[in-house]
Amino acid sequence: MYPSAYKRGVNQYANIHNESGLAEASPHHLIQMLMEGFLARVNTAKGAMARSDMEMKSLYISRAMAIVGGLNEAVDLDKGGEIAVNLRQLYDYMNNRLLQASRENNVEILDEVASLMREIKEGWDAIKN
């Protein structure tokens, strides 16, 4: 099998695996999956920066920002009160920092937002669903 055909096959399998996982996931688990996806995309963006691959860096930072946008939209301000408001503000901050990291090619900022997301995820993971 040629490398490009192999890669397409792996990608198709991953898509099927992800789609079936999404269909069976609880809302709580979907949020966990988004957070994991965010961390993976930030790490990929960091690798792209290290390789000076600006196209991939931009692509993966954009994808990370889209995930933060989705997480932000999922915050229920009516039920979450002050914690929800603070979380929304944190997500806005993270997206602003991602933009800055992209503009400045700054890995330290990517580390910062990844650390913030890991902290949020730890709290989310501790919730029993």
C-alpha positions in Angstrom: 0.0 0.0 0.0 1.4 3.4 -0.9 2.0 5.9 1.9 -0.8 8.3 0.8 -3.3 5.4 0.4 -2.3 4.1 3.8 -2.8 7.6 5.3 -6.2 7.9 3.7 -7.2 4.5 5.2 -6.0 5.5 8.6 -7.9 8.8 8.4 -11.1 7.0 7.3 -10.8 4.5 10.2 -10.3 7.4 12.6 -13.3 9.2 11.3 -15.5 6.2 11.6 -14.1 5.5 15.1 -14.7 9.1 16.2 -18.2 9.2 14.7 -19.3 6.1 16.4 -17.8 7.4 19.7 -19.7 10.6 19.3 -23.0 8.8 18.8 -22.6 6.8 22.0 -21.1 9.6 24.2 -23.0 11.3 27.0 -23.0 15.2 27.0 -20.4 15.0 29.8 -18.1 12.8 27.8 -18.6 14.9 24.7 -17.2 17.9 26.6 -14.2 15.7 27.7 -13.6 14.7 24.1 -13.6 18.4 23.0 -11.1 19.2 25.7 -8.9 16.3 24.6 -9.2 17.5 21.0 -8.2 21.0 22.0 -5.1 19.7 23.7 -4.2 17.6 20.7 -4.6 20.5 18.3 -2.5 22.8 20.4 0.3 20.2 20.6 0.1 19.8 16.8 0.3 23.6 16.4 3.4 23.6 18.6 5.0 21.0 16.5 4.2 23.0 13.3 5.8 26.0 14.9 8.9 24.0 15.7 9.1 23.0 12.0 8.3 26.5 10.8 5.2 25.1 9.1 3.1 28.2 9.3 0.2 26.8 7.3 -0.3 23.9 9.7 0.3 26.1 12.7 -2.6 28.4 11.5 -4.8 25.4 10.7 -4.4 23.8 14.1 -4.7 27.0 16.1 -7.9 27.7 14.2 -9.2 24.3 15.0 -8.3 24.8 18.7 -10.1 28.1 18.6 -13.2 26.5 17.1 -13.2 23.9 19.9 -13.0 26.7 22.5 -15.9 28.4 20.7 -17.9 25.2 21.0 -17.1 24.8 24.7 -18.0 28.4 25.3 -21.4 27.9 23.6 -22.1 24.9 25.8 -21.7 26.9 29.0 -25.2 27.2 30.6 -25.3 30.7 32.1 -28.7 30.1 33.6 -27.7 27.0 35.6 -24.0 27.8 36.1 -24.2 31.2 37.7 -21.0 32.9 38.5 -18.9 29.8 37.7 -20.4 29.8 34.2 -19.7 33.5 33.7 -16.1 33.0 34.8 -15.7 30.0 32.5 -17.0 32.0 29.6 -14.5 34.8 30.4 -11.7 32.2 30.6 -12.6 30.7 27.2 -12.6 34.2 25.7 -9.2 34.8 27.2 -7.9 31.6 25.8 -9.1 32.4 22.3 -7.4 35.8 22.5 -4.2 34.2 23.6 -4.4 31.6 20.8 -4.7 34.5 18.3 -1.6 36.2 20.0 0.3 32.9 19.9 -0.4 32.6 16.2 0.6 36.1 15.4 3.8 35.9 17.4 4.7 32.2 16.8 4.9 32.0 20.6 5.0 28.4 22.0 5.0 29.7 25.6 1.5 31.1 25.0 0.3 27.7 23.6 1.8 26.1 26.7 -0.2 28.6 28.8 -3.6 27.9 27.1 -2.9 24.1 27.2 -2.2 24.4 30.9 -5.5 26.3 31.4 -7.4 23.6 29.5 -5.8 20.8 31.5 -6.9 22.5 34.7 -10.5 22.9 33.4 -10.5 19.3 32.2 -9.2 18.0 35.6 -12.2 19.7 37.2 -14.6 18.4 34.6 -13.2 14.9 34.8 -13.8 14.9 38.6 -17.5 15.5 38.0 -19.6 12.3 38.2 -21.9 12.0 35.3 
